[in-house]
Amino acid sequence: MTPEEWTYLVVLLISIPIGFLFKKAGPGLKRWGAAAVGLGLTLFTCGPHALHSLITILGTWALIQAQPCSCHALALAWTFSYLLFFRALSLLGLPTPTPFTNAVQLLLTLKLVSLASEVQDLHLAQRKEIASGFSKEPTLGLLPDVPSLMETLSYSYCYVGIMTGPFFRYRTYLDWLEQPFPGAVPSLRPLLRRAWPAPLFGLLFLLSSHLFPLEAVREDAFYARPLPTRLFYMIPVFFAFRMRFYVAWIAAECGCIAAGFGAYPVAAKARAGGGPTLQCPTPSSPEDAASLEYDYEAIRNIDCYNTDFCVRVRDGMRYWNMTVQWWLAQYIYKSAPFRSYVLRSAWTMLLSAYWHGLHPGYYLSFMTIPLCLAAEGSLESALRRRLSPRGQRAWDWVHWFLKMRAYDYMCMGFVLLSMGDTLRYWASIYYWVHFLALACLGLGLALGGGSPSKRKTASPATSGQAREKLREE
């Protein structure tokens, strides 16, 4: 592990006991105490580069105040433009920010765009209410009023997920501040249930990254190895990549759970990133609150089992970095300037790559995903529905195996980063995923397969929980 990774781990671990301290605090202490801790962590890890986050916040708040009816698009343009400036600092001869500054900036971009969207929704709802002439019941998820500058700062610097996520909306943050009877919300048992696999994942990460170091792929000697060895190597590299993020995101979720952050009644059917989808009555007493069953789906960032064992490339995206996936679907995919599912996905992946950084490997990997989506959708709609139940089960096993190999392949661009290293590795294994995807797409189209958005066939076998989530989406 690098010194930066150790620092991330320390920040995540200290967030857990801090969460227990804030859980039963009042709204004021939660708001300003959590912001003070987050600001302290930002200053400690970023130093003077923390100024970038402050500039981004002030610019977004000014846009919200100036144009509340269209601030979502303006905030998206402002924060993404600032990301370009932020990443070009070294080219401009200015000090290069620390990796921690980049992490803070990434999460802050998501939060500020979401905040602007929530303010815009509130403004439009108020205009409709004035036009209709009568007051309506509060809409689920709608803000009570436009946040002040200090409230915006407290949300932006809240220590919860400040460097690693999960992403959460301002409405979710408010619900935590105003949580009725927080002592009745369970924390310890949900935290232990969530945390138990993390040590195992950590050991697997250390073992796999030691036995199969990524740096070996950059050496000339690697390409003298036999083709089967080169093909196999991407599997443990992606395995180590997954284990590292599993540990980080589980630890981040545990920090939220310790504070009772993102806890909602199960009946609210909360979604990762988005929060509740159904209105639930507020408990009127500690006894009523204690009688409810709660979950932390609103801040769930990783579904380890379904990430590894779901069948399709499309589903694998849903269970990885789940709160960010919700943000991308809500604010990028839905407003994409295309109607086609594949083109919308390509647009979303392009902006996702930009959000991650300017390294060519990000773009090579992310822009391979739409090709895989088109191939699996076309071939599945053309052939899978024609198979017997037993044939469909066999199809799903093969589909799962190829899905995992496709993610292994794309991960290499994500970790190698440079165009030269990525293309060198892909060329050494003959770009087999690209060629296989093109062949599957051509075969599916030749057999009459439609686009994924027009499929009427049943989804591959998944768990009951996964099917329920897909229906909700």
PyMOL commands that set and color helices and strands:
alter all, ss='L'
color gray80, all
select helices_A, chain A and resi 3-23+27-66+71-87+99-132+149-156+170-177+182-184+188-195+198-211+214-218+220-224+227-259+266-268+286-291+297-299+304-309+313-318+322-333+341-356+360-366+369-386+389-416+419-428+432-446+452-454+464-472
alter helices_A, ss='H'
color red, helices_A
select strands_A, chain A and resi 264-265+294-295
alter strands_A, ss='S'
color yellow, strands_A
deselect
rebuild
show_as cartoon
